[in-house]
């Protein structure tokens, strides 16, 4: 479910029952999810792309652990934060509950967006220098150019035919480019969490706009799906 690095040790996947607490955070790249898994092996932070799809809540289920590793990253005050991370190979979810206030506050005030971890924080763009304002045209000339009753075509030159304006592209073309091989969408859709995380987030947002909802038990998006109670 997640890409690995050389610092992570590969082991045979372990299936453990546990509880996944998922928190949705609003960052500079938009919304992202951070999970905390509690199981018999300990407590681990999960930032797999698969979790981007799920609504905030507390999930009970079985989790397939593939990698367990120590992760360090800098925080805003200049210090380093270390936490135990785990990558998942899969999961089966049985139920969901709302987070308590204590569970919400158990997450760090400034969680790092996994998109920034994967791509690195990009520097702010330097604003372009304003261009020098051009001298305004003669009002009479502007009126003549914009007046449909005034013929400004040079003598001896045929006037070009009037062309109706067209849109640069339909929403359907944009959806086809966004979803790729998943397009056209069926009544149910299963997203591929191994694609670029930014593209995955765009697909999730677009599915919501098109009236799809995620069934967390089947891990598929459907037009009729509703979040099932625990």
WOWO-V890758 format. One record per pair of residues at least 4 apart in sequence whose ideal C-beta (glycine too) atoms are under 8 Angstrom apart, sorted by sequence separation. I is the first residue (numbers start at 1). J is the second residue. D is the distance in whole Angstrom. If there is no record, write none. Layout:
i/j/d
I/J/D
I/J/D
//
This chain:
i/j/d
4/8/5
26/30/7
27/31/8
47/51/7
74/78/7
75/79/6
99/103/4
100/104/7
101/105/6
102/106/7
107/111/6
112/116/6
113/117/7
114/118/6
115/119/6
116/120/7
137/141/5
138/142/7
139/143/6
140/144/6
141/145/6
142/146/6
143/147/6
153/157/6
169/173/5
170/174/7
171/175/6
172/176/6
173/177/7
174/178/6
175/179/6
176/180/8
179/183/4
185/189/5
195/199/5
196/200/7
197/201/7
198/202/7
199/203/6
200/204/6
201/205/6
202/206/6
203/207/6
204/208/7
205/209/7
206/210/6
208/212/7
215/219/7
221/225/7
26/31/6
27/32/6
38/43/5
39/44/8
46/51/6
54/59/8
74/79/7
75/80/7
99/104/5
112/117/6
116/121/5
137/142/5
145/150/8
153/158/8
169/174/6
178/183/8
195/200/6
207/212/4
208/213/8
214/219/8
215/220/6
220/225/7
4/10/7
25/31/7
37/43/7
74/80/6
75/81/5
144/150/5
153/159/5
179/185/7
214/220/7
215/221/8
24/31/6
25/32/6
36/43/7
37/44/5
73/80/7
74/81/8
145/152/6
176/183/5
182/189/6
193/200/6
214/221/5
215/222/6
218/225/8
24/32/8
25/33/7
36/44/7
37/45/8
72/80/5
73/81/6
144/152/6
151/159/8
175/183/6
176/184/8
192/200/8
213/221/7
24/33/6
25/34/6
36/45/6
37/46/5
72/81/7
182/191/8
191/200/7
212/221/4
213/222/7
23/33/7
35/45/7
36/46/7
72/82/5
175/185/8
182/192/8
212/222/6
213/223/8
215/225/4
22/33/6
23/34/5
34/45/7
35/46/4
71/82/7
212/223/6
214/225/7
215/226/8
216/227/7
217/228/6
22/34/8
23/35/8
34/46/8
35/47/7
70/82/6
71/83/6
191/203/6
211/223/6
213/225/5
215/227/8
216/228/7
22/35/5
23/36/8
34/47/6
35/48/8
70/83/8
71/84/8
191/204/7
212/225/7
213/226/6
214/227/8
215/228/7
21/35/7
70/84/6
71/85/4
207/221/5
213/227/7
20/35/5
21/36/5
69/84/8
70/85/7
20/36/7
21/37/8
35/51/5
68/84/7
69/85/6
191/207/8
20/37/5
21/38/7
34/51/8
68/85/7
69/86/8
19/37/7
33/51/5
67/85/8
68/86/5
189/207/7
18/37/5
19/38/5
33/52/6
67/86/7
18/38/6
19/39/8
32/52/7
66/86/8
67/87/4
18/39/3
33/54/7
44/65/8
65/86/5
66/87/5
178/199/7
182/203/8
17/39/7
18/40/7
65/87/8
66/88/7
185/207/8
16/39/4
17/40/8
33/56/7
65/88/7
66/89/4
189/212/7
16/40/6
39/63/7
41/65/7
44/68/7
64/88/6
65/89/7
178/202/6
179/203/6
16/41/6
63/88/6
64/89/4
178/203/6
185/210/7
20/46/7
37/63/6
39/65/8
45/71/7
64/90/4
14/41/7
41/68/7
63/90/8
64/91/6
81/108/7
179/206/8
185/212/8
63/91/5
178/206/6
22/51/6
62/91/7
190/219/7
61/91/6
62/92/5
190/220/5
191/221/7
24/55/7
61/92/5
175/206/7
189/220/7
190/221/7
22/54/6
24/56/4
61/93/4
188/220/5
189/221/4
22/55/8
23/56/6
60/93/7
61/94/5
188/221/7
189/222/8
22/56/6
59/93/5
60/94/5
61/95/8
76/110/6
188/222/5
22/57/6
59/94/8
60/95/5
75/110/7
187/222/6
22/58/7
59/95/7
60/96/8
187/223/6
21/58/5
22/59/7
59/96/5
75/112/8
187/224/8
188/225/8
20/58/7
21/59/8
45/83/5
47/85/7
50/88/7
58/96/7
19/58/6
20/59/4
45/84/7
46/85/7
48/87/6
57/96/4
58/97/5
73/112/6
19/59/7
44/84/5
45/85/5
46/86/6
48/88/5
57/97/6
58/98/7
19/60/6
20/61/7
43/84/7
44/85/6
45/86/7
46/87/8
50/91/8
55/96/8
57/98/6
58/99/6
18/60/8
42/84/7
44/86/4
46/88/6
57/99/6
18/61/7
20/63/7
56/99/6
17/61/7
18/62/8
73/117/7
2/47/8
17/62/5
18/63/5
58/103/7
2/48/4
16/62/7
17/63/8
1/48/5
2/49/6
15/62/6
16/63/6
1/49/7
2/50/8
15/63/7
1/50/5
15/64/5
16/65/6
37/86/6
14/64/7
15/65/8
13/64/5
14/65/5
13/65/7
13/66/5
11/66/8
10/66/7
11/67/8
10/67/7
11/68/8
9/67/7
8/67/4
9/68/8
9/69/7
8/69/5
4/66/8
7/69/6
4/67/6
2/66/8
1/66/8
2/67/8
49/114/7
47/114/4
36/106/7
47/117/7
20/91/7
36/107/7
20/93/8
34/107/6
13/89/5
23/99/7
34/111/5
21/99/7
8/87/7
118/197/6
34/114/8
23/104/7
32/113/5
21/103/6
25/107/7
32/114/6
115/197/5
4/87/7
32/115/7
114/197/7
115/198/6
23/107/5
27/111/8
29/113/5
2/87/4
21/106/7
28/113/7
1/87/7
2/88/7
25/111/5
27/113/5
29/115/5
115/201/8
1/88/5
29/116/7
1/89/6
23/111/8
25/113/8
1/90/7
3/118/8
96/216/6
93/216/5
94/217/8
93/217/6
93/219/8
96/227/7
96/228/8
96/229/8
97/230/5
95/229/8
96/230/6
95/230/3
94/230/8
53/191/6
53/193/8
52/193/7
50/193/4
49/193/4
48/193/7
49/194/7
52/197/7
49/197/5
52/200/6
52/201/6
49/200/6
53/204/6
52/204/6
59/216/7
55/214/7
54/214/7
53/214/6
55/216/8
54/216/6
53/219/8
53/221/8
29/198/8
32/201/8
31/201/8
60/230/8
30/201/7
29/201/8
55/227/7
3/194/8
1/193/6
1/194/8
//
